[in-house]
Amino acid sequence: MSTAELFTPMPDDAGFVKRARAKLKLTQGELAEQLGLERRTVMRYERGDQLPPQTRFAIKWLVARDKRNKQRAKDRERGD
């Protein structure tokens, strides 16, 4: 899945959370910790409970930060 696909508006909040968590390679507990939530809250989002806009934004921010960090690591390896 590309990052563009992750950021396209989706009515399926459960799918969005699952895809983002997979992209970040995090468990439900790890994602919850990074968002300041309980693990069961992430579990409910993945089951289809409504995802608040601020949580959606925070997840998008985590994915963007992860992408930037990976790019920086590649640049360092190449000596840029």
matplotlib code that plots the C-alpha trace (Angstrom):
import matplotlib.pyplot as plt

x = [0.0, 1.3, 1.2, -1.2, -3.7, -3.5, -4.3, -7.3, -10.6, -12.2, -15.6, -14.1, -12.4, -11.7, -9.7, -7.9, -6.7, -5.7, -3.8, -2.0, -1.0, 0.3, 2.3, 3.8, 4.4, 2.9, 0.7, -2.6, -1.0, 2.0, -0.3, -2.5, 0.5, 1.8, -1.7, -2.2, -5.1, -6.1, -5.5, -9.1, -9.9, -7.7, -9.4, -12.8, -11.7, -10.6, -13.9, -15.6, -16.5, -16.4, -12.9, -12.7, -11.1, -8.3, -7.3, -7.4, -5.1, -2.7, -2.5, -1.7, 1.0, 2.6, 2.7, 4.2, 6.8, 7.7, 8.1, 10.3, 12.5, 12.9, 13.9, 16.4, 17.9, 18.3, 19.9, 22.4, 23.3, 24.0, 26.1, 23.7]
y = [0.0, 3.4, 6.4, 8.1, 5.2, 5.6, 9.3, 9.0, 9.8, 6.6, 6.0, 2.8, 4.0, 0.4, -0.2, 3.1, 2.2, -1.3, -0.1, 2.6, 0.2, -2.3, 0.4, 1.5, -2.1, -1.5, -3.6, -2.2, -1.5, 0.3, 2.5, 3.2, 4.3, 6.6, 8.2, 8.4, 6.0, 2.7, -0.4, -1.3, 2.1, 1.2, -2.2, -0.5, 1.8, -1.3, -3.0, 0.0, 2.5, 6.1, 7.5, 11.1, 13.5, 14.5, 10.8, 10.3, 13.4, 12.0, 8.7, 10.4, 12.4, 9.3, 7.7, 10.9, 11.0, 7.4, 8.0, 11.0, 9.0, 6.2, 8.6, 10.3, 6.9, 6.1, 9.4, 8.9, 5.5, 7.0, 9.8, 12.6]
z = [0.0, -0.9, 1.5, -1.0, -0.5, 3.2, 3.1, 0.7, 2.4, 3.4, 5.0, 6.5, 9.7, 10.7, 7.5, 7.9, 11.4, 10.5, 7.4, 9.3, 12.1, 9.6, 7.8, 11.1, 12.1, 15.5, 17.8, 18.9, 22.3, 20.8, 18.6, 21.5, 23.6, 20.9, 20.6, 24.4, 24.2, 25.8, 23.7, 23.8, 22.2, 19.2, 19.1, 19.0, 16.1, 14.2, 14.9, 13.2, 16.0, 14.9, 14.7, 15.9, 13.4, 15.8, 16.2, 12.4, 12.1, 14.8, 13.0, 9.7, 11.5, 12.9, 9.4, 7.9, 10.6, 10.1, 6.4, 7.0, 9.5, 7.1, 4.3, 6.5, 7.5, 3.8, 3.1, 5.9, 4.6, 1.2, 2.7, 1.7]

ax = plt.figure().add_subplot(projection="3d")
ax.plot(x, y, z, "-o")
ax.set_aspect("equal")
plt.show()
